């Protein structure tokens, strides 16, 4: 495969959240863990890959989505222009997209419904939607009945409807082509290693903190805990007994490693002032309550390993490959843009009408 364009290859955000880091951002609970493996923020340049199924309008509507009703209404009202009959793009028959062979599972007014139609719908549904085949079959029958009624009304002859059908077919073909293209692509570690090295080179050398805390509702409770700590009571023991943070109390208040910006400002400011092994001598107030904090250790933030970052590196590599593919297709194609539809300018709001003149005062 051709080498990837450097300009569009890997642009990974430098900030990488450590595994199981505890964040104290605006939340109903103080203690929240990052889920699964480490998460890398994506740059805004990334666009989602077009490897998605075509949403079936009728199924979305039958499931309760009604957002396309206006669109359907406007399509029904669109008049056929004289250009429609002669425009080559509008003469594309939708029969090319029909399944015409395979196992027939039902007929509607003599027209066959194939098993492949059902399989496509099943594969496009989320895994969480465990809909029985019989129910799906009934929905497909209803879909065909609605489509047949639309044809009887002549909706399939309207230019807007034909354009929508053509766009849907083109979109599915493009998705299938890209899916097939990516499935054949083999990405080696050697191809990803230079980009990982570049990522590590630019990784910020920020400080990370390892701390524990005890969270209580009032300052008086926190003051009492500090006195107990000063008298020699173990921190983890008091955390298990007194802390009201359900996420860390059972672990003796342990929060693990975190960056300062992962915590609410008051907490971070207090941690940054502590030395290793020190405990706050004044309770720290935050939106969650009052904290008694112990700083256990600090370290320079470590970048994720190659293995941890590999899925993101592969994704970026494939994105760049698609960009490169599209550039090559454009270079081979003869593209002539006749005109670009302009967005109609918004009409200025009507000027407010002058207030009515006051009625003349009644004569005495």
C-alpha positions as CSV (number, residue, x, y, z in Angstrom):
1,X,0.0,0.0,0.0
2,X,1.2,3.5,-0.8
3,X,2.8,5.4,2.1
4,X,0.5,7.7,4.0
5,X,0.6,11.5,3.7
6,X,2.4,12.9,6.7
7,X,0.2,15.9,6.9
8,X,-2.9,13.9,7.5
9,X,-1.6,10.9,9.4
10,X,-1.4,11.2,13.1
11,X,-2.6,14.1,15.2
12,X,-3.1,12.9,18.7
13,X,-4.0,15.1,21.5
14,X,-1.1,15.2,24.0
15,X,-3.3,14.9,27.0
16,X,-3.8,11.3,28.0
17,X,-5.8,10.4,31.1
18,X,-4.2,7.7,33.3
19,X,-5.9,4.4,33.9
20,X,-8.4,4.5,36.9
21,X,-7.6,8.1,37.6
22,X,-10.2,9.7,39.9
23,X,-11.7,12.9,38.6
24,X,-13.5,15.4,40.8
25,X,-15.1,17.5,38.1
26,X,-18.7,18.7,38.3
27,X,-20.5,15.5,39.2
28,X,-23.2,14.3,41.5
29,X,-20.6,11.9,43.0
30,X,-17.2,12.9,44.2
31,X,-15.5,9.7,43.2
32,X,-15.7,8.8,39.5
33,X,-13.3,6.4,37.6
34,X,-12.5,6.5,34.0
35,X,-14.0,3.5,32.4
36,X,-12.0,0.7,30.7
37,X,-8.6,1.4,29.4
38,X,-7.0,4.8,29.1
39,X,-8.8,7.3,27.1
40,X,-7.2,9.6,24.5
41,X,-8.9,12.8,23.5
42,X,-9.4,13.1,19.8
43,X,-8.5,16.2,17.8
44,X,-11.3,18.2,16.2
45,X,-10.0,17.5,12.8
46,X,-11.0,13.9,13.0
47,X,-14.2,13.1,11.0
48,X,-16.1,9.9,11.7
49,X,-15.5,7.1,9.2
50,X,-18.3,6.5,6.9
51,X,-18.5,2.8,7.8
52,X,-22.1,3.0,9.1
53,X,-25.3,1.4,7.9
54,X,-28.0,3.3,6.2
55,X,-30.8,4.2,8.6
56,X,-34.1,2.8,7.5
57,X,-36.6,5.6,7.7
58,X,-39.7,3.5,8.0
59,X,-38.2,1.5,10.9
60,X,-37.1,4.6,12.7
61,X,-40.6,6.0,12.3
62,X,-42.3,2.8,13.5
63,X,-40.0,2.9,16.5
64,X,-41.3,6.3,17.5
65,X,-39.1,8.8,15.6
66,X,-41.2,11.4,13.9
67,X,-38.6,13.9,12.9
68,X,-38.9,13.1,9.2
69,X,-42.6,13.8,8.9
70,X,-42.0,17.4,7.6
71,X,-39.5,16.1,5.1
72,X,-41.9,13.5,3.8
73,X,-44.7,16.1,3.6
74,X,-42.5,18.5,1.6
75,X,-41.4,15.7,-0.7
76,X,-45.0,14.9,-1.5
77,X,-45.7,18.5,-2.4
78,X,-42.6,18.9,-4.6
79,X,-43.8,19.5,-8.2
80,X,-42.1,17.7,-11.1
81,X,-40.2,20.2,-13.2
82,X,-39.7,19.8,-16.9
83,X,-36.0,19.0,-16.3
84,X,-36.9,15.9,-14.3
85,X,-37.8,13.8,-17.3
86,X,-34.6,14.5,-19.1
87,X,-32.0,14.9,-16.3
88,X,-29.8,11.8,-16.5
89,X,-29.3,11.6,-12.7
90,X,-33.0,11.5,-12.2
91,X,-33.5,8.7,-14.7
92,X,-31.7,6.2,-12.5
93,X,-34.2,3.3,-11.9
94,X,-34.3,2.1,-8.3
95,X,-34.8,-1.4,-9.6
96,X,-31.0,-1.8,-9.7
97,X,-31.0,-1.8,-5.9
98,X,-33.6,-4.5,-5.5
99,X,-32.9,-8.0,-4.4
100,X,-34.2,-10.4,-7.2
101,X,-32.9,-13.8,-6.1
102,X,-32.6,-15.9,-3.0
103,X,-35.0,-17.4,-0.4
104,X,-38.4,-15.8,-0.5
105,X,-39.8,-15.4,3.1
106,X,-43.1,-13.6,2.2
107,X,-45.0,-12.0,-0.6
108,X,-47.0,-8.8,-0.5
109,X,-49.6,-8.4,-3.2
110,X,-47.6,-10.9,-5.2
111,X,-44.2,-9.2,-4.8
112,X,-41.5,-11.2,-3.1
113,X,-39.8,-10.3,0.1
114,X,-36.4,-12.0,0.3
115,X,-34.5,-13.4,3.3
116,X,-31.5,-11.1,2.5
117,X,-33.7,-8.0,3.1
118,X,-34.4,-9.3,6.6
119,X,-30.7,-10.1,7.3
120,X,-29.7,-6.6,6.2
121,X,-32.1,-5.0,8.7
122,X,-31.0,-7.3,11.5
123,X,-27.3,-6.5,10.9
124,X,-28.0,-2.7,11.0
125,X,-29.8,-2.8,14.3
126,X,-27.9,-2.2,17.6
127,X,-27.0,-5.4,19.5
128,X,-29.1,-4.1,22.4
129,X,-32.2,-4.2,20.1
130,X,-33.0,-7.9,20.3
131,X,-36.1,-7.8,18.1
132,X,-37.6,-11.2,17.2
133,X,-37.5,-12.1,13.5
134,X,-41.3,-12.3,13.3
135,X,-41.6,-8.8,14.6
136,X,-39.0,-7.5,12.1
137,X,-40.8,-9.4,9.3
138,X,-44.1,-7.6,10.2
139,X,-42.4,-4.3,10.2
140,X,-40.9,-5.0,6.8
141,X,-44.3,-6.0,5.4
142,X,-45.7,-2.7,6.7
143,X,-42.7,-0.9,5.1
144,X,-43.5,-2.5,1.7
145,X,-47.2,-1.6,2.1
146,X,-46.4,2.0,2.8
147,X,-43.9,2.1,-0.1
148,X,-46.5,0.6,-2.4
149,X,-49.0,3.2,-1.4
150,X,-46.4,5.9,-2.1
151,X,-45.9,4.6,-5.6
152,X,-49.6,4.6,-6.2
153,X,-49.6,8.3,-5.3
154,X,-46.7,8.9,-7.7
155,X,-44.2,9.9,-5.0
156,X,-41.6,7.7,-6.6
157,X,-41.7,9.8,-9.7
158,X,-40.8,13.1,-7.9
159,X,-37.4,14.5,-8.5
160,X,-36.7,14.9,-4.8
161,X,-37.6,11.3,-4.0
162,X,-35.4,10.0,-6.9
163,X,-32.5,12.1,-5.6
164,X,-32.9,10.7,-2.1
165,X,-33.0,7.1,-3.5
166,X,-29.9,7.7,-5.6
167,X,-28.1,9.3,-2.6
168,X,-29.0,6.4,-0.4
169,X,-27.7,3.9,-2.9
170,X,-24.5,5.8,-3.5
171,X,-24.0,6.2,0.2
172,X,-24.4,2.4,0.8
173,X,-22.1,1.6,-2.1
174,X,-19.4,4.0,-0.8
175,X,-19.7,2.5,2.7
176,X,-19.4,-1.1,1.4
177,X,-16.4,-0.1,-0.8
178,X,-14.6,1.6,2.1
179,X,-15.4,-1.4,4.4
180,X,-13.9,-3.8,1.9
181,X,-10.9,-1.5,1.4
182,X,-10.1,-1.3,5.1
183,X,-10.7,-5.1,5.7
184,X,-7.9,-5.8,3.2
185,X,-5.5,-3.3,4.8
186,X,-2.8,-4.8,7.0
187,X,-1.1,-2.4,9.4
188,X,2.2,-3.4,11.0
189,X,3.7,-2.2,14.2
190,X,6.7,-1.0,12.2
191,X,4.4,1.4,10.3
192,X,2.9,2.8,13.5
193,X,6.1,3.0,15.5
194,X,7.4,6.3,14.0
195,X,4.1,8.0,14.9
196,X,4.2,6.7,18.4
197,X,7.7,7.9,18.8
198,X,6.6,11.4,17.7
199,X,3.7,11.3,20.1
200,X,6.1,10.4,23.0
201,X,8.5,13.1,22.1
202,X,5.8,15.7,22.4
203,X,4.1,14.3,25.5
204,X,3.9,17.0,28.2
205,X,6.1,16.5,31.3
206,X,3.4,17.4,33.8
207,X,3.3,16.3,37.4
208,X,0.9,13.6,38.6
209,X,-0.1,13.1,42.2
210,X,-1.0,10.1,44.3
211,X,-3.2,11.0,47.2
212,X,-5.9,9.9,49.6
213,X,-8.7,11.9,51.2
214,X,-11.4,11.8,53.8
215,X,-14.7,13.5,52.9
216,X,-17.2,14.7,55.5
217,X,-20.1,17.1,55.5
218,X,-19.0,19.7,58.1
219,X,-15.8,21.6,59.0
220,X,-16.2,20.5,62.6
221,X,-16.0,16.9,61.5
222,X,-12.9,17.5,59.4
223,X,-11.2,19.4,62.3
224,X,-11.9,16.5,64.6
225,X,-10.4,14.0,62.1
226,X,-7.2,16.2,61.8
227,X,-6.8,16.0,65.5
228,X,-7.1,12.3,65.5
229,X,-4.5,12.0,62.8
230,X,-2.2,14.3,64.7
231,X,-2.6,11.9,67.7
232,X,-1.4,9.0,65.6
233,X,-4.6,7.3,64.3
234,X,-3.9,5.8,60.8
235,X,-5.3,7.7,57.9
236,X,-6.7,4.7,56.1
237,X,-8.5,3.6,59.3
238,X,-10.2,7.0,59.7
239,X,-11.1,7.0,56.0
240,X,-12.8,3.7,56.2
241,X,-14.7,4.7,59.3
242,X,-15.6,8.3,58.5
243,X,-15.3,9.2,54.8
244,X,-18.5,9.8,53.0
245,X,-17.0,9.3,49.6
246,X,-18.4,5.9,48.6
247,X,-15.8,5.5,45.8
248,X,-12.7,5.6,48.0
249,X,-13.7,5.0,51.6
250,X,-13.4,1.3,51.4
251,X,-9.9,1.7,50.0
252,X,-8.8,3.8,52.9
253,X,-9.4,7.0,50.9
254,X,-7.0,6.1,48.1
255,X,-7.6,8.1,44.9
256,X,-4.7,6.7,42.8
257,X,-2.7,8.7,40.4
258,X,-4.2,11.9,38.8
259,X,-3.3,15.1,37.1
260,X,-4.1,18.3,38.9
261,X,-6.7,19.4,36.2
262,X,-8.7,16.2,36.8
263,X,-9.8,17.5,40.2
264,X,-11.9,20.4,41.3
265,X,-9.8,23.5,41.7
266,X,-9.9,23.7,45.5
267,X,-8.7,20.1,45.8
268,X,-5.9,20.5,43.3
269,X,-4.7,23.7,44.9
270,X,-4.4,22.0,48.3
271,X,-2.6,19.0,46.9
272,X,-0.1,21.0,45.0
273,X,1.0,22.8,48.2
274,X,1.7,19.5,50.1
275,X,4.9,17.6,50.4
276,X,5.1,13.8,50.2
277,X,3.6,12.3,53.3
278,X,2.0,15.6,54.5
279,X,-1.7,16.0,55.5
280,X,-3.7,19.2,55.2
281,X,-3.8,20.9,58.6
282,X,-6.8,22.9,57.5
283,X,-9.9,21.2,56.0
284,X,-10.4,21.9,52.3
285,X,-13.9,23.1,51.2
286,X,-15.4,22.0,47.8
287,X,-18.8,21.5,46.4
288,X,-18.8,18.0,47.7
289,X,-18.1,18.9,51.3
290,X,-14.9,19.1,53.5
291,X,-11.8,17.2,52.7
292,X,-8.8,16.1,54.7
293,X,-6.1,15.2,52.1
294,X,-2.9,13.2,52.3
295,X,-0.3,13.4,49.6
296,X,1.4,10.1,49.2
297,X,3.7,10.6,46.1
298,X,4.4,12.5,43.0
299,X,5.8,11.6,39.6
300,X,6.3,13.0,36.1
301,X,3.4,11.9,33.9
302,X,4.2,8.9,31.8
303,X,3.0,8.5,28.2
304,X,0.8,5.5,27.4
305,X,2.7,2.4,26.1
306,X,2.7,1.5,22.4
307,X,0.3,-1.3,23.2
308,X,-2.2,1.0,24.9
309,X,-2.1,3.6,22.2
310,X,-2.0,1.1,19.3
311,X,-5.8,1.1,18.6
312,X,-5.9,4.9,18.3
313,X,-2.8,4.8,16.1
314,X,-4.4,2.2,13.8
315,X,-7.6,4.2,13.6
316,X,-5.6,7.3,12.6
317,X,-3.6,5.3,10.1
318,X,-6.8,4.1,8.4
319,X,-8.3,7.6,8.4
320,X,-5.2,8.8,6.6
321,X,-5.4,5.9,4.2
322,X,-9.0,6.8,3.3
323,X,-8.0,10.4,2.7
324,X,-5.2,9.2,0.5
325,X,-7.6,7.0,-1.4
326,X,-10.1,9.8,-2.0
327,X,-7.3,12.1,-3.3
328,X,-6.2,9.4,-5.8
329,X,-9.8,8.9,-7.0
330,X,-10.2,12.7,-7.4
331,X,-6.9,12.9,-9.4
332,X,-8.1,10.2,-11.8
333,X,-11.6,11.6,-12.2
334,X,-12.8,14.3,-14.6
335,X,-14.9,16.6,-12.4
336,X,-16.8,19.6,-13.8
337,X,-18.8,21.7,-11.4
338,X,-21.4,23.7,-13.3
339,X,-22.9,25.6,-10.4
340,X,-23.2,25.5,-6.7
341,X,-26.7,26.0,-5.3
342,X,-26.6,29.2,-3.2
343,X,-28.3,29.5,0.1
344,X,-31.0,32.1,-0.2
345,X,-30.3,35.1,1.8
346,X,-32.5,35.7,4.8
347,X,-34.9,38.4,4.3
348,X,-34.6,41.3,6.7
349,X,-37.1,41.4,9.5
350,X,-40.1,43.6,8.8
351,X,-39.5,47.0,10.4
352,X,-41.8,47.6,13.4
353,X,-44.9,49.5,12.6
354,X,-45.1,52.9,14.2
355,X,-47.2,53.1,17.3
356,X,-50.8,54.4,16.7
357,X,-51.2,58.1,17.3
358,X,-52.9,58.8,20.5
359,X,-56.6,59.7,20.2
360,X,-57.2,63.5,20.6
361,X,-58.2,64.5,24.0
362,X,-61.9,65.1,24.5
363,X,-62.9,68.7,24.6
364,X,-64.3,69.9,27.9
